Amino acid sequence: MNKLLKSRRRGSALPLAVVAIIILMAMGVGLLSLGFNSRTYSLRMATDIEARCAADAGLAAALFEMNEKLKVKPWDGSSLPQAIDAELPYSDEVCSYRVTGSLAGGYVIQSLGKSGNATRGVQATIGLQSAFNHAILTKQTLTLKSGTVVDGYNSEDMADTDVTADIGSQSNSDSSVILNAGSTVKGDVFVAPGNELDKAIKDLGSSVSGDKFTSAPEPLPTVVAPVMEAKGAITATGQTVKITPAESGTYSAIALSQLSTKDKGVTVTTPSVLEVSGGDVDLGNSCEIVVKEGSSLTIYTDGDIHCRNGSAINSENPPEAADTLQIYATGADKQFFDIKAKSDFTGIIYAPDADVVLYAKGDAYGSIVADDFSYMAGGNFYYDKALQSKNTVDDDAVVFVVTRWQETKLADSDFKSFAMIESVPIQPLQK
């Protein structure tokens, strides 16, 4: 009897082992299936992400081409950027993009990215943005003198009192913005991301009505001077040089010497445009460039601007006319602008690769874009909100920017049905 029971116990182990094996196999198959599905899902997600990145790259390429077109004057909107299956460098992805629309109705970019069998589409509306959206913007350092007030107004509507005057730097280094004791900013103060805010903005006892924050750097386009007739050099020794539209042109230098008479320097009596190429704008002691009331002056220069003792660049226009004087830096190398005014300074300066120092015995009206900027004036700085409307294709330093972005459904047929120039090969997007 005992032998029979022992035999039955040994025989019952086999079914249990089979059941255990079946359970383990089921678990193994389940885990294998889970791993396979996870792998498949991750690969699908990866290709979706790659396709989305390719679509964004196509959008960026179209935006870049639109901004390149802005450099050619006058604007030609008859041929807009487009490409089919443009190869992305250092990757296997491709993208197709096209720009449609007009200046009057606005432009839209559509871009389709492809990675393997995955496709993703994005769409963006773009618009023109002025370079003078801030009171003061620098690429490196910005310094306000003690007691300086930065405020805003609107020359197109003097009753508009709801104007902020933002200042900031595209740098994130320590002391990128220095606010000395007693200075006041009636707006925001910003720097680039990547550093502690209190280190990047060195506040020595200022008053800021807005916020302090980090912001991604904005595009600062290169300005190209218009093609004009070569005129030699502008010099003044014992006389006043009058500038009219007939004198508009390209000059090798502007050199004014110290004089003993009252007539010394340059006066601008009607709207004029001067390019200084290959030399500097050098105002000797007590010499001046005066923009008469009812006139305006635009200066493009690839050299430096020096205002010696007692010299000045002045405007007789009402101080609210901020674009009466416009100065644009066009040099490929580092430039230095030392600008003085005997009373109020009225003007806009666009010099993203220049060190700019502004001295004025009165207040300053306008907007400044510089590499490094120091405001050493005895008065305050007033930003003109109306400068934000300097955003047409004929204005300098404007760029197309994305105003709205969204994902959308697109297919190859959306682009292959579009009128393409088949004779021109599609070039790979540049890195």
Summary of the structure (lengths in Angstrom):
residues: 431
radius of gyration: 31.8
end to end distance: 87.7
largest distance: 140.1
contacts: 1420
relative contact order: 0.14
helix: 21%
strand: 39%
